[in-house]
Amino acid sequence: MRWIERSLKKAGVFGLLLSASAHADPYVQVMGVAQDAGHPQAACDRICCSAAWMDPALGHRVASLAIVDPESNERWIIDATPDFRGQLRTLDEQSPVESTPGIDGILLTHGHMGHYTGLVHLGREAMSASRVPVHALPRMAALLRESAPWELLLRLENIEIREIAFDVEIPLNDRITIRPIEVPHRGEYTETAAFVIRGPDHAVLYLPDIDKWDRFDTPIESLIAQVDRAYVDGTFFAGGEIPGRSMAEVPHPFVVESLERFAAMPATERAKITFLHFNHSNPLLQPSSEARTRVEAEGCRVASEGERFGL
């Protein structure tokens, strides 16, 4: 075998084979980091959004996670956001497949506007997709089946519902599984899930929305211990970010609360924690903010659109 390796190296082929092998590993990719309404947010002229209105490159897409297996040319997306059109385009450019839309499944966390309304792009007025699998929990599935305009997507067979259940592992293919975990989060219409994505070598937690950590039956620390990277709710950095509104209307763990709670964890565990799902008011959206410096100083991370993590 070594003489074959030496011959390949001499021919300049061995490195190419190694590169191809590395690129065949499955991974997750962050497709957006903003809260449901995106950044900049409609009708906001405050300093948090003004620069992004003037320069769209400073804006941020709504939080979503893609799962890609280059070996099988399969792609899945967690949540169909209002930015689904641009996110699919990015996925097509970076991980192209031959079919359209080339999505082997969409997995929905819950029924708030930033997490499922992008499904409209699969309908007759847009790409008129054919039977895209949409994995949804029972109440989320009922919302799609019983409410306009979503039920039309089913009648026209643009999508098909694949009902899932909490704590039941779903095999996406022979290398990747995903498990929904129940999360307490304003259930006006649907339940809410976090997902643990597990590949051949690594696992990722995706938990973009939760009310407060102390309302979660599962200690967040125990979930983080089971994975290699944890994308968690960072909607608001601290109280007082939305003047004129009670933040109790939209409960989330403030990042400062999370940092205080996570401070007792070993540094190796804190290094897994990656905040995302930022409201337009959150200073973590600003690259040079004191808030971002604090998060990094305490051993955690701030998610960036486009970043990948191997499975």
C-alpha positions as CSV (number, residue, x, y, z in Angstrom):
1,M,0.0,0.0,0.0
2,R,2.8,2.4,0.7
3,W,4.3,2.2,-2.8
4,I,0.8,3.0,-4.1
5,E,0.7,6.0,-1.8
6,R,4.2,7.2,-2.9
7,S,3.2,6.8,-6.6
8,L,0.1,8.8,-6.1
9,K,2.0,11.5,-4.2
10,K,4.5,11.7,-7.0
11,A,1.7,12.1,-9.6
12,G,0.1,14.8,-7.4
13,V,-3.1,12.7,-7.0
14,F,-2.9,11.6,-3.4
15,G,-3.6,15.1,-2.1
16,L,-6.6,15.4,-4.3
17,L,-8.0,12.1,-3.1
18,L,-7.5,13.2,0.5
19,S,-9.3,16.5,-0.2
20,A,-12.2,14.7,-1.9
21,S,-12.5,12.4,1.1
22,A,-12.6,15.3,3.5
23,H,-15.2,17.1,1.4
24,A,-17.4,14.0,1.5
25,D,-18.0,14.3,5.3
26,P,-21.4,15.5,6.3
27,Y,-21.8,18.9,8.0
28,V,-24.2,21.5,9.2
29,Q,-24.1,25.1,7.9
30,V,-25.6,28.2,9.5
31,M,-27.9,29.8,7.0
32,G,-28.9,32.8,9.1
33,V,-28.5,34.2,12.6
34,A,-31.3,36.8,13.1
35,Q,-34.6,36.5,14.9
36,D,-37.8,35.9,13.0
37,A,-38.1,39.4,11.6
38,G,-34.5,39.6,10.3
39,H,-32.0,42.4,10.4
40,P,-32.7,45.2,9.6
41,Q,-36.3,44.9,10.9
42,A,-39.3,46.5,9.2
43,A,-40.1,50.0,10.4
44,C,-36.9,50.3,12.5
45,D,-34.9,53.4,12.0
46,R,-32.9,53.1,15.2
47,I,-29.1,52.8,15.2
48,C,-29.3,49.0,15.4
49,C,-30.8,48.9,11.9
50,S,-29.9,52.2,10.2
51,A,-26.5,51.1,8.9
52,A,-28.0,47.9,7.5
53,W,-30.7,49.8,5.6
54,M,-28.0,51.9,3.9
55,D,-25.7,48.8,3.3
56,P,-27.6,45.5,2.8
57,A,-24.3,43.7,3.3
58,L,-24.5,44.6,7.0
59,G,-27.8,42.8,7.4
60,H,-28.5,39.3,8.6
61,R,-30.8,36.5,7.4
62,V,-33.2,34.7,9.7
63,A,-31.8,31.8,11.7
64,S,-31.8,28.5,10.0
65,L,-29.5,25.4,9.8
66,A,-28.7,23.3,6.7
67,I,-27.6,19.7,7.0
68,V,-25.5,18.5,4.0
69,D,-24.2,15.1,3.1
70,P,-21.8,15.6,0.1
71,E,-21.3,11.8,-0.3
72,S,-25.0,11.2,-1.1
73,N,-25.8,14.7,-2.5
74,E,-28.5,15.1,0.1
75,R,-29.5,18.4,1.8
76,W,-32.0,19.2,4.5
77,I,-33.0,22.5,6.1
78,I,-34.1,23.2,9.6
79,D,-36.9,25.8,9.4
80,A,-38.2,27.5,6.2
81,T,-37.6,31.2,7.1
82,P,-38.8,34.4,5.4
83,D,-35.3,34.4,3.9
84,F,-35.8,30.9,2.4
85,R,-35.3,32.1,-1.2
86,G,-31.9,33.6,-0.6
87,Q,-30.8,30.7,1.7
88,L,-31.7,28.1,-0.9
89,R,-29.7,30.1,-3.5
90,T,-26.7,30.1,-1.2
91,L,-27.0,26.4,-0.7
92,D,-27.3,25.9,-4.4
93,E,-24.1,27.9,-5.0
94,Q,-22.1,26.2,-2.2
95,S,-23.5,22.6,-2.3
96,P,-25.1,22.2,-5.7
97,V,-27.4,19.3,-6.6
98,E,-29.1,18.5,-9.9
99,S,-32.7,18.5,-8.8
100,T,-34.9,21.5,-7.9
101,P,-35.3,22.5,-5.1
102,G,-32.9,19.7,-4.2
103,I,-34.2,19.6,-0.6
104,D,-34.5,16.1,0.9
105,G,-36.5,17.4,3.8
106,I,-37.5,20.5,5.8
107,L,-37.6,20.1,9.6
108,L,-39.8,22.6,11.4
109,T,-39.1,23.7,15.0
110,H,-42.4,25.5,15.5
111,G,-45.1,27.8,14.2
112,H,-43.8,31.3,14.7
113,M,-43.3,33.5,11.6
114,G,-39.6,33.1,11.2
115,H,-39.6,29.3,11.2
116,Y,-42.2,28.1,8.6
117,T,-43.5,31.0,6.4
118,G,-40.8,30.4,3.8
119,L,-42.8,27.4,2.7
120,V,-44.7,29.7,0.5
121,H,-41.8,29.6,-2.0
122,L,-42.6,25.9,-2.6
123,G,-46.1,26.8,-3.9
124,R,-47.7,27.3,-7.2
125,E,-47.0,31.1,-7.3
126,A,-43.3,30.3,-6.9
127,M,-41.3,27.2,-7.8
128,S,-44.3,24.8,-7.7
129,A,-42.2,22.1,-6.0
130,S,-43.2,18.5,-6.0
131,R,-43.8,16.6,-2.7
132,V,-41.0,18.2,-0.6
133,P,-41.0,16.3,2.7
134,V,-41.8,18.5,5.6
135,H,-41.1,17.0,9.0
136,A,-43.4,18.5,11.7
137,L,-44.7,17.7,15.2
138,P,-48.4,16.9,15.6
139,R,-49.7,20.4,16.2
140,M,-47.4,21.9,13.6
141,A,-48.6,19.3,11.1
142,A,-52.3,20.1,12.0
143,L,-51.7,23.8,11.4
144,L,-50.4,23.1,7.9
145,R,-53.2,20.7,7.1
146,E,-56.0,22.9,8.3
147,S,-55.0,26.5,7.7
148,A,-54.9,28.6,4.5
149,P,-52.7,29.1,2.6
150,W,-50.6,26.1,3.9
151,E,-53.2,23.4,3.2
152,L,-53.1,24.4,-0.5
153,L,-49.4,23.3,-0.6
154,L,-50.7,19.9,0.5
155,R,-53.6,19.8,-1.9
156,L,-51.3,20.7,-4.8
157,E,-48.7,18.2,-3.6
158,N,-46.0,20.8,-3.3
159,I,-45.2,19.4,0.1
160,E,-45.9,16.2,2.0
161,I,-46.1,16.0,5.8
162,R,-44.0,13.5,7.7
163,E,-45.2,13.7,11.3
164,I,-42.5,13.3,13.9
165,A,-42.6,12.9,17.7
166,F,-40.5,14.2,20.6
167,D,-37.5,12.0,21.6
168,V,-38.0,9.6,18.6
169,E,-34.8,9.6,16.5
170,I,-35.3,10.1,12.7
171,P,-32.8,8.6,10.3
172,L,-32.2,11.1,7.6
173,N,-29.9,8.6,5.8
174,D,-27.5,5.9,6.9
175,R,-25.0,8.5,8.3
176,I,-27.2,11.2,9.9
177,T,-30.0,11.1,12.5
178,I,-32.0,13.9,14.1
179,R,-34.0,13.8,17.3
180,P,-36.6,16.4,18.3
181,I,-36.6,17.5,22.0
182,E,-39.6,19.4,23.6
183,V,-38.8,23.0,24.5
184,P,-41.1,25.4,26.4
185,H,-41.8,28.3,24.1
186,R,-45.1,30.3,23.6
187,G,-47.3,27.6,22.2
188,E,-50.1,29.7,20.7
189,Y,-50.5,27.4,17.8
190,T,-47.8,24.7,17.9
191,E,-45.4,22.9,20.1
192,T,-41.7,23.8,19.9
193,A,-38.7,21.5,19.3
194,A,-35.0,21.7,19.5
195,F,-33.0,19.2,17.4
196,V,-30.0,17.1,18.1
197,I,-28.3,16.2,14.8
198,R,-25.9,13.3,15.0
199,G,-23.4,12.2,12.3
200,P,-20.7,9.6,12.1
201,D,-18.3,11.4,14.4
202,H,-20.0,14.5,15.9
203,A,-23.3,15.8,17.2
204,V,-24.9,19.3,17.1
205,L,-27.7,20.8,19.2
206,Y,-29.9,23.4,17.5
207,L,-32.1,25.3,19.9
208,P,-33.0,28.7,18.6
209,D,-36.0,29.4,20.8
210,I,-36.9,28.8,24.4
211,D,-38.8,30.8,27.1
212,K,-36.3,30.6,30.0
213,W,-33.7,27.9,30.9
214,D,-35.4,27.3,34.3
215,R,-38.7,26.3,32.6
216,F,-36.9,23.6,30.6
217,D,-37.4,20.1,32.1
218,T,-34.1,19.0,30.6
219,P,-31.1,20.9,32.1
220,I,-29.5,22.6,29.2
221,E,-26.1,21.6,30.6
222,S,-26.9,17.9,30.1
223,L,-27.8,18.5,26.4
224,I,-24.6,20.4,25.8
225,A,-22.6,17.5,27.3
226,Q,-24.1,15.2,24.7
227,V,-23.0,17.2,21.7
228,D,-19.9,18.8,20.2
229,R,-21.5,22.1,19.3
230,A,-24.6,23.8,20.7
231,Y,-26.4,26.5,18.8
232,V,-28.6,28.2,21.4
233,D,-31.1,31.0,21.9
234,G,-29.4,34.4,22.0
235,T,-32.4,36.5,21.0
236,F,-31.9,39.4,23.5
237,F,-28.6,40.3,25.0
238,A,-30.2,42.0,28.1
239,G,-33.4,43.6,29.3
240,G,-34.7,46.9,27.9
241,E,-33.8,46.2,24.2
242,I,-37.3,46.9,22.9
243,P,-38.5,50.3,24.2
244,G,-42.2,50.7,24.8
245,R,-42.9,46.9,24.9
246,S,-42.9,44.5,27.8
247,M,-40.2,41.9,27.2
248,A,-42.3,39.4,29.2
249,E,-44.5,39.2,26.0
250,V,-41.6,37.5,24.2
251,P,-39.7,35.6,26.9
252,H,-36.2,34.3,26.1
253,P,-33.1,33.8,28.2
254,F,-31.1,37.0,28.0
255,V,-27.6,36.3,26.9
256,V,-26.3,37.8,30.1
257,E,-28.5,35.3,32.1
258,S,-27.1,32.5,30.0
259,L,-23.5,33.6,30.6
260,E,-24.1,33.7,34.3
261,R,-25.6,30.2,34.3
262,F,-22.9,28.7,32.1
263,A,-20.0,30.3,34.0
264,A,-19.8,27.2,36.3
265,M,-19.3,24.9,33.4
266,P,-15.8,23.7,32.4
267,A,-14.1,25.7,29.7
268,T,-14.4,22.8,27.2
269,E,-18.2,22.8,27.6
270,R,-18.5,26.6,27.3
271,A,-16.5,26.4,24.1
272,K,-19.3,24.4,22.5
273,I,-21.9,27.1,23.2
274,T,-22.8,29.3,20.1
275,F,-25.4,32.0,20.4
276,L,-27.8,32.8,17.5
277,H,-31.3,33.9,16.6
278,F,-30.5,37.6,17.4
279,N,-33.2,40.2,17.6
280,H,-32.4,43.3,15.5
281,S,-31.8,45.2,18.8
282,N,-29.1,42.7,20.0
283,P,-25.6,44.2,20.0
284,L,-24.2,40.8,19.2
285,L,-25.1,41.6,15.6
286,Q,-22.4,44.3,15.7
287,P,-18.9,42.8,15.1
288,S,-17.0,45.2,17.4
289,S,-19.5,45.5,20.2
290,E,-18.7,45.2,23.9
291,A,-21.4,42.5,24.1
292,R,-19.5,40.3,21.6
293,T,-16.2,40.8,23.4
294,R,-17.8,39.7,26.6
295,V,-19.3,36.6,25.1
296,E,-16.0,35.6,23.7
297,A,-14.1,36.5,26.9
298,E,-16.3,34.1,28.8
299,G,-15.4,31.3,26.4
300,C,-18.5,31.1,24.3
301,R,-19.1,31.9,20.6
302,V,-21.3,34.1,18.4
303,A,-22.7,32.3,15.3
304,S,-21.7,33.6,11.8
305,E,-23.8,33.1,8.7
306,G,-22.1,30.5,6.5
307,E,-20.1,28.8,9.2
308,R,-19.9,25.0,9.0
309,F,-19.4,22.3,11.6
310,G,-18.5,18.8,10.6
311,L,-20.6,15.8,11.6
